[in-house]
Amino acid sequence: MPPRRKAGFAVPAVVVAVLVVLCVGFAPSWLVGNAPGLGAADRLKAVNDVRATLLQALGGLLALAGVGLGAVLTSRQLLLNRESRSIDLFTKAIDQLGAEQEPTRQGAVYALEQLADLDARYRGHIHALLTSFICSRAPWEPGTPRREGGPAGDVAAAIGALRRGGMIEPGAASELERVDLRDADLTGLAIPGVCFVGANLEGAVLRNATLTGATLTGALLRDADLRGADLTTADLADADLTGALADAATRWPEGFTPRGTLRRTQP
C-alpha cells in the first residue's frame, strides 16, 4: 500500500482511538466531577451513564462519518468512471474519423459533438479536431473536381457541429483555410471568428449568415447566396464576389466595394 494511503488510514484510526480513550477513561469522571451529595455508588453509576451516553454519541458520529466517507468514495468512483468513459469515447471517435466508410466518419463527428456537451474539458480538442477534419477531407486546390450536391456527408456533419457551437470556447477561432465548400448549405451560419482564407465557397448558400469577425481574404464567393447575410465585421479583402446574390438586407463592411459584379434582388 502506498505510504500516502497508509497515512490516510492511520490518521483517522488514531483520532478514533483518542476519542474512545476520552469517552471511556477521562471524560466521564471529569463531567460528573465531585458533585455534592453523591455517594460512591451513585457517583460510579453516574460515571457509567455518562460513559454509555458518550460512547453512543461517538458511535453515531462514526456512523455518520462512515456514510459521508461512503458518499465521497462513491462520488469519486463515479467521477473516475465518467472520465474513463470520456477517454474511451474520445479515443474511439478519433479512430473512426479515419475510417474508410463515410457513415462511420459521420458517426464519429456526432460522437465528438456529444462528448463536447458532456465533458467541457474536451471542447477545445474537439473543436481543433473537427476543423482539421474538414480541412483534410475537403481541401481546395485549383483544378479540384466539383462534387455534385455539395460537401460529403461527413464534412457536412462536421460543419453542422461547428455551427451549433457546443465545442467552441469563447474567443476561439475556427481555422478553415482553403477548404472546398462549393454549393454547401450554410444557411444561418454563425461561427464566430471563422477563417475562410483562400476557401472556395462558390455557389454556397449563406443566407442570413452572421460572419462576426470572419476572415474571407481571397475567398471565392462566386454565385454564393448572401441574401440577409451580416458581413459588417468580416474581412473580405480580395474576395471574389462575382455573381453573388445579395439583397437590401445584406450588410457589408463600411466602405467596402465588392470585387466582381453582384446580382441584386429587388426589395
C-alpha positions as CSV (number, residue, x, y, z in Angstrom):
1,M,0.0,0.0,0.0
2,P,1.4,3.5,-0.9
3,P,2.7,5.5,2.1
4,R,0.2,8.3,1.4
5,R,-2.7,5.9,1.6
6,K,-1.3,4.3,4.7
7,A,-1.1,7.7,6.3
8,G,-4.7,8.4,5.2
9,F,-5.9,5.4,7.1
10,A,-3.6,5.8,10.1
11,V,-4.7,9.4,11.0
12,P,-8.4,8.6,11.3
13,A,-7.6,5.5,13.3
14,V,-5.5,7.5,15.8
15,V,-8.3,10.1,16.1
16,V,-10.9,7.4,16.8
17,A,-8.6,5.7,19.4
18,V,-8.1,9.0,21.2
19,L,-11.9,9.7,21.3
20,V,-12.6,6.2,22.6
21,V,-10.0,6.7,25.4
22,L,-11.5,10.0,26.3
23,C,-15.1,8.6,26.3
24,V,-14.1,5.6,28.4
25,G,-11.4,6.9,30.7
26,F,-11.2,10.6,31.2
27,A,-14.4,12.4,30.1
28,P,-17.0,10.6,32.2
29,S,-15.2,11.3,35.5
30,W,-14.4,14.9,34.5
31,L,-18.0,15.6,33.5
32,V,-19.5,14.1,36.7
33,G,-16.9,15.7,38.9
34,N,-17.3,15.9,42.6
35,A,-21.0,16.7,42.8
36,P,-22.1,17.2,46.4
37,G,-24.5,14.6,47.8
38,L,-23.3,11.7,45.6
39,G,-22.2,8.6,47.3
40,A,-19.6,6.3,45.9
41,A,-22.2,4.0,44.3
42,D,-24.2,6.9,42.9
43,R,-21.1,8.5,41.5
44,L,-20.0,5.3,39.9
45,K,-23.4,4.9,38.3
46,A,-23.4,8.5,37.0
47,V,-19.9,7.9,35.5
48,N,-21.1,4.8,33.8
49,D,-24.2,6.5,32.5
50,V,-22.1,9.4,31.1
51,R,-19.7,6.9,29.6
52,A,-22.5,5.0,27.9
53,T,-24.0,8.2,26.5
54,L,-20.7,9.4,25.2
55,L,-20.0,6.0,23.5
56,Q,-23.4,6.1,21.9
57,A,-22.8,9.6,20.7
58,L,-19.4,8.6,19.4
59,G,-20.9,5.6,17.7
60,G,-23.5,7.9,16.0
61,L,-20.8,10.2,14.8
62,L,-18.7,7.4,13.4
63,A,-21.8,6.0,11.6
64,L,-22.4,9.5,10.1
65,A,-18.7,9.7,9.2
66,G,-18.9,6.3,7.5
67,V,-21.9,7.4,5.5
68,G,-20.1,10.6,4.5
69,L,-16.9,8.7,3.6
70,G,-19.0,6.2,1.5
71,A,-20.7,9.1,-0.3
72,V,-17.3,10.6,-1.1
73,L,-15.8,7.3,-2.3
74,T,-18.9,6.7,-4.4
75,S,-18.8,10.2,-5.9
76,R,-15.1,9.7,-6.7
77,Q,-15.7,6.3,-8.3
78,L,-18.5,7.9,-10.4
79,L,-16.1,10.6,-11.5
80,L,-13.4,8.1,-12.4
81,N,-16.0,6.0,-14.4
82,R,-17.1,9.1,-16.2
83,E,-13.6,10.1,-17.0
84,S,-12.8,6.6,-18.3
85,R,-15.9,6.7,-20.5
86,S,-14.9,10.1,-21.9
87,I,-11.4,8.9,-22.7
88,D,-12.8,5.7,-24.4
89,L,-15.3,7.7,-26.4
90,F,-12.7,10.3,-27.4
91,T,-10.2,7.7,-28.4
92,K,-12.7,5.6,-30.4
93,A,-14.1,8.6,-32.2
94,I,-10.6,9.7,-33.3
95,D,-10.0,6.2,-34.7
96,Q,-13.4,6.3,-36.5
97,L,-12.6,9.7,-38.1
98,G,-10.0,7.9,-40.2
99,A,-12.3,5.1,-41.2
100,E,-12.8,4.2,-44.9
101,Q,-16.7,4.3,-44.6
102,E,-18.3,7.7,-44.7
103,P,-21.1,6.8,-42.3
104,T,-18.5,5.7,-39.7
105,R,-16.8,9.0,-40.0
106,Q,-20.1,10.8,-39.8
107,G,-21.0,8.9,-36.6
108,A,-17.6,9.9,-35.1
109,V,-18.4,13.5,-35.7
110,Y,-21.7,13.2,-33.8
111,A,-20.0,11.3,-31.0
112,L,-17.4,14.0,-30.6
113,E,-20.2,16.6,-30.5
114,Q,-21.9,14.7,-27.8
115,L,-18.7,14.4,-25.8
116,A,-18.2,18.2,-26.0
117,D,-21.6,18.6,-24.4
118,L,-20.9,16.0,-21.7
119,D,-17.4,17.0,-20.8
120,A,-16.2,20.6,-21.2
121,R,-12.6,19.6,-20.8
122,Y,-12.6,18.1,-24.3
123,R,-14.2,21.1,-26.1
124,G,-11.0,22.7,-27.3
125,H,-9.6,19.4,-28.5
126,I,-12.8,18.5,-30.4
127,H,-13.0,22.0,-32.0
128,A,-9.5,21.6,-33.3
129,L,-10.2,18.0,-34.5
130,L,-13.3,18.9,-36.4
131,T,-11.7,21.9,-38.2
132,S,-8.7,19.8,-39.1
133,F,-11.0,17.0,-40.3
134,I,-12.9,19.4,-42.6
135,C,-9.6,20.8,-44.0
136,S,-8.3,17.3,-44.7
137,R,-11.5,15.8,-46.1
138,A,-12.4,18.9,-48.3
139,P,-9.2,20.7,-49.3
140,W,-9.4,23.2,-52.1
141,E,-6.8,23.4,-54.8
142,P,-7.2,24.9,-58.3
143,G,-8.5,22.1,-60.5
144,T,-10.2,20.1,-57.7
145,P,-13.3,18.5,-59.3
146,R,-16.6,19.9,-58.2
147,R,-18.6,17.5,-56.1
148,E,-22.3,17.2,-57.1
149,G,-24.6,18.2,-54.3
150,G,-22.0,20.0,-52.2
151,P,-19.7,18.6,-49.5
152,A,-19.8,14.9,-48.5
153,G,-22.0,13.9,-45.6
154,D,-19.2,13.6,-43.0
155,V,-17.9,17.1,-43.9
156,A,-21.4,18.5,-43.7
157,A,-21.8,16.8,-40.3
158,A,-18.7,18.5,-39.0
159,I,-19.7,21.9,-40.3
160,G,-23.1,21.4,-38.7
161,A,-21.5,20.5,-35.4
162,L,-19.4,23.7,-35.6
163,R,-22.5,25.7,-36.5
164,R,-24.2,24.5,-33.3
165,G,-21.1,25.7,-31.4
166,G,-21.1,23.3,-28.5
167,M,-17.3,22.8,-28.6
168,I,-16.3,26.4,-29.5
169,E,-14.9,28.2,-26.5
170,P,-15.3,32.0,-26.3
171,G,-12.6,33.7,-28.4
172,A,-11.6,30.6,-30.2
173,A,-11.1,30.8,-34.0
174,S,-12.2,28.1,-36.5
175,E,-9.3,27.6,-38.9
176,L,-10.9,26.6,-42.2
177,E,-8.4,27.9,-44.7
178,R,-8.5,26.7,-48.3
179,V,-11.5,24.4,-47.8
180,D,-13.8,23.3,-50.7
181,L,-17.3,24.2,-49.7
182,R,-18.8,24.7,-53.1
183,D,-22.6,24.5,-53.1
184,A,-22.6,24.0,-49.3
185,D,-25.8,24.8,-47.4
186,L,-24.5,27.3,-44.8
187,T,-27.8,29.0,-44.2
188,G,-27.7,30.9,-40.9
189,L,-24.0,30.1,-40.4
190,A,-22.8,31.8,-37.2
191,I,-19.4,30.5,-36.4
192,P,-17.5,33.4,-34.6
193,G,-14.1,34.2,-35.8
194,V,-14.2,31.6,-38.7
195,C,-11.2,31.8,-41.1
196,F,-12.1,31.1,-44.7
197,V,-8.8,32.4,-46.2
198,G,-8.5,31.2,-49.7
199,A,-11.6,28.9,-49.4
200,N,-13.9,28.1,-52.3
201,L,-17.5,29.0,-51.3
202,E,-18.7,29.2,-54.9
203,G,-22.4,28.6,-55.0
204,A,-22.7,28.2,-51.3
205,V,-25.9,29.3,-49.6
206,L,-25.0,31.8,-46.8
207,R,-28.5,33.3,-46.4
208,N,-28.9,35.1,-43.1
209,A,-25.4,34.1,-42.0
210,T,-23.7,36.1,-39.3
211,L,-20.0,36.1,-40.0
212,T,-18.8,38.0,-37.0
213,G,-15.0,38.6,-37.2
214,A,-14.8,36.2,-40.1
215,T,-11.7,36.3,-42.4
216,L,-12.5,35.7,-46.1
217,T,-9.4,37.1,-47.6
218,G,-9.0,35.8,-51.1
219,A,-12.1,33.5,-50.7
220,L,-14.1,32.6,-53.8
221,L,-17.7,33.6,-53.3
222,R,-18.8,33.5,-56.9
223,D,-22.6,32.9,-57.2
224,A,-22.9,32.5,-53.5
225,D,-26.3,33.4,-51.9
226,L,-25.6,36.2,-49.5
227,R,-29.1,37.4,-49.0
228,G,-29.6,38.7,-45.5
229,A,-26.0,37.9,-44.5
230,D,-24.3,40.1,-42.0
231,L,-20.7,40.8,-43.1
232,T,-20.1,44.1,-41.3
233,T,-17.1,42.8,-39.4
234,A,-15.8,40.3,-42.0
235,D,-12.5,40.8,-43.8
236,L,-13.4,40.5,-47.5
237,A,-10.1,41.7,-48.9
238,D,-9.6,40.2,-52.4
239,A,-12.7,38.0,-52.1
240,D,-14.2,37.3,-55.4
241,L,-18.0,38.0,-55.3
242,T,-18.7,37.8,-59.0
243,G,-22.3,36.8,-59.5
244,A,-23.0,36.6,-55.7
245,L,-26.7,37.1,-54.8
246,A,-27.4,40.0,-52.4
247,D,-30.4,42.0,-51.3
248,A,-31.2,45.0,-49.2
249,A,-30.7,43.0,-46.0
250,T,-27.2,42.1,-46.9
251,R,-24.8,44.1,-44.7
252,W,-21.3,44.9,-45.9
253,P,-18.3,46.3,-44.1
254,E,-18.2,50.1,-44.0
255,G,-16.7,51.5,-47.2
256,F,-16.4,48.0,-48.8
257,T,-16.6,47.7,-52.6
258,P,-17.2,44.2,-53.8
259,R,-14.8,42.7,-56.3
260,G,-16.9,41.4,-59.2
261,T,-20.5,42.2,-60.2
262,L,-23.2,41.3,-57.8
263,R,-26.6,40.1,-58.6
264,R,-29.1,42.0,-56.5
265,T,-32.7,41.1,-55.8
266,Q,-35.4,43.8,-55.5
267,P,-36.6,44.7,-52.0
